[in-house]
């Protein structure tokens, strides 16, 4: 069993994905077994592991990293 800070059943396609500093990273494209597929405008999609989700609130998912770190994480598009 995995100790997650979030409940994956609360994650839905279309939710906004934000950084800790409030910047829009993208939108949930798909919810996988252990990661979110995030569609981004003008950038490749990324697969964000659930471990990097700080919390969800309404239609928003907030990550544990600031916006400038998103590309540095090298989260691939592959599932």
Biopython code that builds the backbone (N, CA, C, O; Angstrom):
import numpy as np
from Bio.PDB.StructureBuilder import StructureBuilder

atoms = [
    (1, "UNK", "N", (0.842, -1.180, 0.000)),
    (1, "UNK", "CA", (0.000, 0.000, 0.000)),
    (1, "UNK", "C", (0.889, 1.246, 0.000)),
    (1, "UNK", "O", (1.904, 1.289, 0.695)),
    (2, "UNK", "N", (0.506, 2.251, -0.776)),
    (2, "UNK", "CA", (1.274, 3.485, -0.889)),
    (2, "UNK", "C", (0.680, 4.540, 0.033)),
    (2, "UNK", "O", (-0.540, 4.678, 0.123)),
    (3, "UNK", "N", (1.540, 5.279, 0.713)),
    (3, "UNK", "CA", (1.087, 6.355, 1.593)),
    (3, "UNK", "C", (1.027, 7.645, 0.786)),
    (3, "UNK", "O", (2.046, 8.310, 0.597)),
    (4, "UNK", "N", (-0.165, 8.003, 0.308)),
    (4, "UNK", "CA", (-0.336, 9.200, -0.503)),
    (4, "UNK", "C", (-0.923, 10.325, 0.320)),
    (4, "UNK", "O", (-1.758, 10.096, 1.196)),
    (5, "UNK", "N", (-0.487, 11.539, 0.038)),
    (5, "UNK", "CA", (-1.020, 12.706, 0.714)),
    (5, "UNK", "C", (-2.372, 13.112, 0.127)),
    (5, "UNK", "O", (-3.096, 13.912, 0.719)),
    (6, "UNK", "N", (-2.706, 12.561, -1.027)),
    (6, "UNK", "CA", (-3.954, 12.911, -1.701)),
    (6, "UNK", "C", (-4.778, 11.654, -1.957)),
    (6, "UNK", "O", (-4.269, 10.535, -1.881)),
    (7, "UNK", "N", (-6.038, 11.853, -2.256)),
    (7, "UNK", "CA", (-6.929, 10.759, -2.612)),
    (7, "UNK", "C", (-7.075, 10.764, -4.132)),
    (7, "UNK", "O", (-7.723, 11.659, -4.676)),
    (8, "UNK", "N", (-6.492, 9.792, -4.830)),
    (8, "UNK", "CA", (-6.542, 9.782, -6.294)),
    (8, "UNK", "C", (-7.953, 9.797, -6.877)),
    (8, "UNK", "O", (-8.137, 10.199, -8.026)),
    (9, "UNK", "N", (-8.944, 9.370, -6.113)),
    (9, "UNK", "CA", (-10.318, 9.378, -6.630)),
    (9, "UNK", "C", (-10.844, 10.806, -6.784)),
    (9, "UNK", "O", (-11.854, 11.016, -7.456)),
    (10, "UNK", "N", (-10.185, 11.783, -6.177)),
    (10, "UNK", "CA", (-10.592, 13.181, -6.308)),
    (10, "UNK", "C", (-10.032, 13.824, -7.578)),
    (10, "UNK", "O", (-10.428, 14.935, -7.932)),
    (11, "UNK", "N", (-9.124, 13.143, -8.261)),
    (11, "UNK", "CA", (-8.485, 13.679, -9.456)),
    (11, "UNK", "C", (-9.333, 13.383, -10.678)),
    (11, "UNK", "O", (-9.766, 12.250, -10.888)),
    (12, "UNK", "N", (-9.571, 14.431, -11.498)),
    (12, "UNK", "CA", (-10.414, 14.269, -12.673)),
    (12, "UNK", "C", (-9.801, 14.998, -13.857)),
    (12, "UNK", "O", (-9.067, 15.974, -13.697)),
    (13, "UNK", "N", (-10.113, 14.509, -15.037)),
    (13, "UNK", "CA", (-9.666, 15.173, -16.267)),
    (13, "UNK", "C", (-10.178, 16.613, -16.275)),
    (13, "UNK", "O", (-11.300, 16.889, -15.850)),
    (14, "UNK", "N", (-9.337, 17.525, -16.767)),
    (14, "UNK", "CA", (-9.718, 18.922, -16.893)),
    (14, "UNK", "C", (-9.333, 19.795, -15.711)),
    (14, "UNK", "O", (-9.379, 21.020, -15.817)),
    (15, "UNK", "N", (-8.955, 19.195, -14.587)),
    (15, "UNK", "CA", (-8.560, 19.996, -13.422)),
    (15, "UNK", "C", (-7.309, 20.809, -13.750)),
    (15, "UNK", "O", (-6.433, 20.343, -14.479)),
    (16, "UNK", "N", (-7.230, 22.025, -13.208)),
    (16, "UNK", "CA", (-6.025, 22.843, -13.361)),
    (16, "UNK", "C", (-4.917, 22.265, -12.490)),
    (16, "UNK", "O", (-5.172, 21.814, -11.374)),
    (17, "UNK", "N", (-3.693, 22.280, -12.999)),
    (17, "UNK", "CA", (-2.528, 21.840, -12.242)),
    (17, "UNK", "C", (-1.670, 23.077, -12.008)),
    (17, "UNK", "O", (-1.184, 23.701, -12.952)),
    (18, "UNK", "N", (-1.490, 23.422, -10.725)),
    (18, "UNK", "CA", (-0.757, 24.632, -10.346)),
    (18, "UNK", "C", (0.509, 24.291, -9.575)),
    (18, "UNK", "O", (0.600, 23.245, -8.933)),
    (19, "UNK", "N", (1.481, 25.188, -9.649)),
    (19, "UNK", "CA", (2.709, 25.053, -8.865)),
    (19, "UNK", "C", (2.469, 25.623, -7.467)),
    (19, "UNK", "O", (1.422, 26.216, -7.206)),
    (20, "UNK", "N", (3.437, 25.441, -6.573)),
    (20, "UNK", "CA", (3.299, 25.992, -5.219)),
    (20, "UNK", "C", (3.229, 27.508, -5.232)),
    (20, "UNK", "O", (2.672, 28.114, -4.316)),
    (21, "UNK", "N", (3.795, 28.131, -6.274)),
    (21, "UNK", "CA", (3.754, 29.593, -6.366)),
    (21, "UNK", "C", (2.565, 30.090, -7.186)),
    (21, "UNK", "O", (2.523, 31.256, -7.580)),
    (22, "UNK", "N", (1.587, 29.194, -7.447)),
    (22, "UNK", "CA", (0.331, 29.589, -8.069)),
    (22, "UNK", "C", (0.325, 29.693, -9.577)),
    (22, "UNK", "O", (-0.671, 30.126, -10.156)),
    (23, "UNK", "N", (1.414, 29.307, -10.235)),
    (23, "UNK", "CA", (1.474, 29.364, -11.696)),
    (23, "UNK", "C", (0.764, 28.154, -12.295)),
    (23, "UNK", "O", (0.853, 27.047, -11.765)),
    (24, "UNK", "N", (0.063, 28.372, -13.397)),
    (24, "UNK", "CA", (-0.615, 27.283, -14.094)),
    (24, "UNK", "C", (0.416, 26.446, -14.839)),
    (24, "UNK", "O", (1.145, 26.956, -15.689)),
    (25, "UNK", "N", (0.470, 25.159, -14.515)),
    (25, "UNK", "CA", (1.370, 24.228, -15.194)),
    (25, "UNK", "C", (0.648, 23.625, -16.403)),
    (25, "UNK", "O", (1.246, 23.455, -17.466)),
    (26, "UNK", "N", (-0.636, 23.303, -16.237)),
    (26, "UNK", "CA", (-1.429, 22.715, -17.310)),
    (26, "UNK", "C", (-2.738, 22.187, -16.761)),
    (26, "UNK", "O", (-3.211, 22.628, -15.713)),
    (27, "UNK", "N", (-3.316, 21.244, -17.473)),
    (27, "UNK", "CA", (-4.589, 20.635, -17.081)),
    (27, "UNK", "C", (-4.466, 19.118, -17.100)),
    (27, "UNK", "O", (-3.751, 18.551, -17.927)),
    (28, "UNK", "N", (-5.167, 18.471, -16.182)),
    (28, "UNK", "CA", (-5.148, 17.013, -16.117)),
    (28, "UNK", "C", (-5.756, 16.463, -17.403)),
    (28, "UNK", "O", (-6.895, 16.770, -17.755)),
    (29, "UNK", "N", (-4.980, 15.656, -18.083)),
    (29, "UNK", "CA", (-5.421, 15.026, -19.326)),
    (29, "UNK", "C", (-5.913, 13.614, -19.046)),
    (29, "UNK", "O", (-6.852, 13.132, -19.680)),
    (30, "UNK", "N", (-5.259, 12.952, -18.077)),
    (30, "UNK", "CA", (-5.586, 11.575, -17.758)),
    (30, "UNK", "C", (-5.080, 11.279, -16.347)),
    (30, "UNK", "O", (-4.070, 11.834, -15.913)),
    (31, "UNK", "N", (-5.788, 10.403, -15.638)),
    (31, "UNK", "CA", (-5.364, 9.970, -14.311)),
    (31, "UNK", "C", (-4.951, 8.507, -14.413)),
    (31, "UNK", "O", (-5.774, 7.637, -14.698)),
    (32, "UNK", "N", (-3.670, 8.248, -14.179)),
    (32, "UNK", "CA", (-3.160, 6.888, -14.244)),
    (32, "UNK", "C", (-3.137, 6.230, -12.878)),
    (32, "UNK", "O", (-3.709, 6.748, -11.918)),
    (33, "UNK", "N", (-2.476, 5.091, -12.795)),
    (33, "UNK", "CA", (-2.401, 4.332, -11.547)),
    (33, "UNK", "C", (-1.570, 5.043, -10.486)),
    (33, "UNK", "O", (-1.864, 4.937, -9.295)),
    (34, "UNK", "N", (-0.525, 5.774, -10.910)),
    (34, "UNK", "CA", (0.345, 6.434, -9.942)),
    (34, "UNK", "C", (0.826, 7.810, -10.399)),
    (34, "UNK", "O", (1.732, 8.389, -9.799)),
    (35, "UNK", "N", (0.209, 8.333, -11.475)),
    (35, "UNK", "CA", (0.628, 9.639, -11.991)),
    (35, "UNK", "C", (-0.503, 10.307, -12.766)),
    (35, "UNK", "O", (-1.437, 9.660, -13.239)),
    (36, "UNK", "N", (-0.381, 11.624, -12.876)),
    (36, "UNK", "CA", (-1.297, 12.422, -13.691)),
    (36, "UNK", "C", (-0.625, 12.719, -15.015)),
    (36, "UNK", "O", (0.558, 13.057, -15.042)),
    (37, "UNK", "N", (-1.346, 12.600, -16.101)),
    (37, "UNK", "CA", (-0.852, 13.067, -17.388)),
    (37, "UNK", "C", (-1.344, 14.510, -17.488)),
    (37, "UNK", "O", (-2.547, 14.766, -17.441)),
    (38, "UNK", "N", (-0.412, 15.445, -17.627)),
    (38, "UNK", "CA", (-0.754, 16.866, -17.641)),
    (38, "UNK", "C", (-0.478, 17.443, -19.020)),
    (38, "UNK", "O", (0.654, 17.412, -19.502)),
    (39, "UNK", "N", (-1.527, 17.973, -19.656)),
    (39, "UNK", "CA", (-1.406, 18.639, -20.949)),
    (39, "UNK", "C", (-1.006, 20.086, -20.694)),
    (39, "UNK", "O", (-1.575, 20.757, -19.833)),
    (40, "UNK", "N", (-0.013, 20.560, -21.458)),
    (40, "UNK", "CA", (0.467, 21.935, -21.297)),
    (40, "UNK", "C", (0.409, 22.653, -22.635)),
    (40, "UNK", "O", (0.641, 22.048, -23.682)),
    (41, "UNK", "N", (0.104, 23.926, -22.599)),
    (41, "UNK", "CA", (0.029, 24.728, -23.814)),
    (41, "UNK", "C", (1.445, 25.111, -24.247)),
    (41, "UNK", "O", (2.208, 25.690, -23.473)),
    (42, "UNK", "N", (1.782, 24.780, -25.493)),
    (42, "UNK", "CA", (3.079, 25.148, -26.039)),
    (42, "UNK", "C", (4.257, 24.355, -25.510)),
    (42, "UNK", "O", (5.408, 24.686, -25.797)),
    (43, "UNK", "N", (3.985, 23.318, -24.747)),
    (43, "UNK", "CA", (5.045, 22.467, -24.195)),
    (43, "UNK", "C", (4.572, 21.029, -24.223)),
    (43, "UNK", "O", (3.371, 20.767, -24.283)),
    (44, "UNK", "N", (5.521, 20.086, -24.180)),
    (44, "UNK", "CA", (5.112, 18.676, -24.166)),
    (44, "UNK", "C", (4.330, 18.331, -22.901)),
    (44, "UNK", "O", (4.523, 18.936, -21.847)),
    (45, "UNK", "N", (3.451, 17.353, -23.032)),
    (45, "UNK", "CA", (2.736, 16.839, -21.862)),
    (45, "UNK", "C", (3.739, 16.238, -20.896)),
    (45, "UNK", "O", (4.857, 15.895, -21.279)),
    (46, "UNK", "N", (3.327, 16.112, -19.628)),
    (46, "UNK", "CA", (4.202, 15.479, -18.647)),
    (46, "UNK", "C", (3.392, 14.565, -17.749)),
    (46, "UNK", "O", (2.195, 14.766, -17.545)),
    (47, "UNK", "N", (4.058, 13.571, -17.226)),
    (47, "UNK", "CA", (3.450, 12.613, -16.323)),
    (47, "UNK", "C", (3.947, 12.919, -14.912)),
    (47, "UNK", "O", (5.105, 12.658, -14.585)),
    (48, "UNK", "N", (3.069, 13.473, -14.084)),
    (48, "UNK", "CA", (3.445, 13.918, -12.736)),
    (48, "UNK", "C", (3.088, 12.843, -11.710)),
    (48, "UNK", "O", (1.911, 12.527, -11.538)),
    (49, "UNK", "N", (4.084, 12.275, -11.027)),
    (49, "UNK", "CA", (3.801, 11.265, -10.004)),
    (49, "UNK", "C", (2.936, 11.842, -8.878)),
    (49, "UNK", "O", (3.094, 12.999, -8.488)),
    (50, "UNK", "N", (2.024, 11.016, -8.367)),
    (50, "UNK", "CA", (1.153, 11.456, -7.280)),
    (50, "UNK", "C", (1.938, 11.985, -6.085)),
    (50, "UNK", "O", (1.445, 12.850, -5.362)),
    (51, "UNK", "N", (3.145, 11.484, -5.866)),
    (51, "UNK", "CA", (3.960, 11.916, -4.725)),
    (51, "UNK", "C", (4.281, 13.414, -4.774)),
    (51, "UNK", "O", (4.646, 13.996, -3.753)),
    (52, "UNK", "N", (4.148, 14.044, -5.949)),
    (52, "UNK", "CA", (4.439, 15.470, -6.080)),
    (52, "UNK", "C", (3.192, 16.340, -6.023)),
    (52, "UNK", "O", (3.247, 17.527, -6.342)),
    (53, "UNK", "N", (2.069, 15.757, -5.618)),
    (53, "UNK", "CA", (0.838, 16.533, -5.434)),
    (53, "UNK", "C", (0.735, 16.913, -3.967)),
    (53, "UNK", "O", (0.709, 16.045, -3.094)),
    (54, "UNK", "N", (0.677, 18.207, -3.700)),
    (54, "UNK", "CA", (0.551, 18.683, -2.318)),
    (54, "UNK", "C", (-0.873, 18.525, -1.836)),
    (54, "UNK", "O", (-1.110, 17.977, -0.760)),
    (55, "UNK", "N", (-1.840, 19.008, -2.635)),
    (55, "UNK", "CA", (-3.256, 18.865, -2.269)),
    (55, "UNK", "C", (-4.138, 19.172, -3.469)),
    (55, "UNK", "O", (-3.671, 19.681, -4.488)),
    (56, "UNK", "N", (-5.414, 18.856, -3.334)),
    (56, "UNK", "CA", (-6.417, 19.239, -4.322)),
    (56, "UNK", "C", (-7.417, 20.153, -3.633)),
    (56, "UNK", "O", (-7.678, 20.027, -2.436)),
    (57, "UNK", "N", (-7.967, 21.071, -4.409)),
    (57, "UNK", "CA", (-8.964, 21.996, -3.881)),
    (57, "UNK", "C", (-9.929, 22.337, -5.012)),
    (57, "UNK", "O", (-9.557, 23.003, -5.978)),
    (58, "UNK", "N", (-11.160, 21.878, -4.883)),
    (58, "UNK", "CA", (-12.131, 22.127, -5.947)),
    (58, "UNK", "C", (-11.664, 21.525, -7.255)),
    (58, "UNK", "O", (-11.473, 20.313, -7.354)),
    (59, "UNK", "N", (-11.478, 22.373, -8.266)),
    (59, "UNK", "CA", (-11.035, 21.902, -9.584)),
    (59, "UNK", "C", (-9.544, 22.140, -9.797)),
    (59, "UNK", "O", (-9.083, 22.248, -10.933)),
    (60, "UNK", "N", (-8.794, 22.219, -8.702)),
    (60, "UNK", "CA", (-7.354, 22.493, -8.804)),
    (60, "UNK", "C", (-6.522, 21.420, -8.117)),
    (60, "UNK", "O", (-6.904, 20.859, -7.089)),
    (61, "UNK", "N", (-5.370, 21.157, -8.724)),
    (61, "UNK", "CA", (-4.366, 20.265, -8.159)),
    (61, "UNK", "C", (-3.128, 21.131, -7.930)),
    (61, "UNK", "O", (-2.646, 21.781, -8.858)),
    (62, "UNK", "N", (-2.616, 21.142, -6.711)),
    (62, "UNK", "CA", (-1.438, 21.954, -6.400)),
    (62, "UNK", "C", (-0.258, 21.019, -6.156)),
    (62, "UNK", "O", (-0.326, 20.106, -5.333)),
    (63, "UNK", "N", (0.831, 21.267, -6.893)),
    (63, "UNK", "CA", (2.028, 20.449, -6.782)),
    (63, "UNK", "C", (2.920, 20.910, -5.630)),
    (63, "UNK", "O", (2.671, 21.944, -5.011)),
    (64, "UNK", "N", (3.952, 20.133, -5.355)),
    (64, "UNK", "CA", (4.897, 20.434, -4.273)),
    (64, "UNK", "C", (6.107, 21.235, -4.748)),
    (64, "UNK", "O", (7.036, 21.477, -3.977)),
    (65, "UNK", "N", (6.096, 21.646, -6.021)),
    (65, "UNK", "CA", (7.247, 22.356, -6.587)),
    (65, "UNK", "C", (6.830, 23.699, -7.176)),
    (65, "UNK", "O", (5.673, 23.870, -7.561)),
    (66, "UNK", "N", (7.766, 24.665, -7.252)),
    (66, "UNK", "CA", (7.476, 25.928, -7.931)),
    (66, "UNK", "C", (7.483, 25.718, -9.454)),
    (66, "UNK", "O", (8.020, 24.727, -9.947)),
    (67, "UNK", "N", (6.890, 26.645, -10.176)),
    (67, "UNK", "CA", (6.727, 26.522, -11.630)),
    (67, "UNK", "C", (8.051, 26.317, -12.362)),
    (67, "UNK", "O", (8.119, 25.505, -13.285)),
    (68, "UNK", "N", (9.089, 27.024, -11.979)),
    (68, "UNK", "CA", (10.347, 26.927, -12.718)),
    (68, "UNK", "C", (10.976, 25.538, -12.628)),
    (68, "UNK", "O", (11.831, 25.196, -13.445)),
    (69, "UNK", "N", (10.565, 24.734, -11.649)),
    (69, "UNK", "CA", (11.113, 23.382, -11.491)),
    (69, "UNK", "C", (10.412, 22.339, -12.365)),
    (69, "UNK", "O", (10.944, 21.247, -12.565)),
    (70, "UNK", "N", (9.234, 22.660, -12.883)),
    (70, "UNK", "CA", (8.455, 21.663, -13.634)),
    (70, "UNK", "C", (9.249, 21.055, -14.788)),
    (70, "UNK", "O", (9.257, 19.834, -14.946)),
    (71, "UNK", "N", (9.911, 21.871, -15.590)),
    (71, "UNK", "CA", (10.677, 21.339, -16.713)),
    (71, "UNK", "C", (11.947, 20.643, -16.247)),
    (71, "UNK", "O", (12.443, 19.744, -16.926)),
    (72, "UNK", "N", (12.472, 21.041, -15.116)),
    (72, "UNK", "CA", (13.692, 20.424, -14.586)),
    (72, "UNK", "C", (13.454, 19.017, -14.047)),
    (72, "UNK", "O", (14.404, 18.255, -13.870)),
    (73, "UNK", "N", (12.201, 18.665, -13.785)),
    (73, "UNK", "CA", (11.893, 17.365, -13.198)),
    (73, "UNK", "C", (12.035, 16.227, -14.205)),
    (73, "UNK", "O", (12.156, 15.069, -13.805)),
    (74, "UNK", "N", (12.024, 16.528, -15.496)),
    (74, "UNK", "CA", (12.164, 15.525, -16.556)),
    (74, "UNK", "C", (11.103, 14.435, -16.453)),
    (74, "UNK", "O", (11.381, 13.252, -16.655)),
    (75, "UNK", "N", (9.873, 14.863, -16.133)),
    (75, "UNK", "CA", (8.760, 13.910, -16.107)),
    (75, "UNK", "C", (8.375, 13.646, -17.550)),
    (75, "UNK", "O", (7.925, 14.550, -18.253)),
    (76, "UNK", "N", (8.544, 12.444, -17.980)),
    (76, "UNK", "CA", (8.304, 12.122, -19.382)),
    (76, "UNK", "C", (6.822, 11.987, -19.677)),
    (76, "UNK", "O", (5.989, 11.886, -18.776)),
    (77, "UNK", "N", (6.526, 11.989, -20.937)),
    (77, "UNK", "CA", (5.167, 11.811, -21.442)),
    (77, "UNK", "C", (4.787, 10.337, -21.398)),
    (77, "UNK", "O", (3.603, 10.004, -21.460)),
    (78, "UNK", "N", (5.759, 9.465, -21.295)),
    (78, "UNK", "CA", (5.486, 8.024, -21.337)),
    (78, "UNK", "C", (4.756, 7.559, -20.086)),
    (78, "UNK", "O", (4.997, 8.074, -18.994)),
    (79, "UNK", "N", (3.864, 6.585, -20.245)),
    (79, "UNK", "CA", (3.171, 6.030, -19.096)),
    (79, "UNK", "C", (3.796, 4.725, -18.674)),
    (79, "UNK", "O", (3.341, 4.104, -17.713)),
]
sb = StructureBuilder()
sb.init_structure("model")
sb.init_model(0)
sb.init_chain("A")
sb.init_seg("    ")
for serial, (resi, resn, name, xyz) in enumerate(atoms, 1):
    if name == "N":
        sb.init_residue(resn, " ", resi, " ")
    sb.init_atom(name, np.array(xyz, "f"), 0.0, 1.0, " ", f" {name:<3s}", serial, name[0])
structure = sb.get_structure()
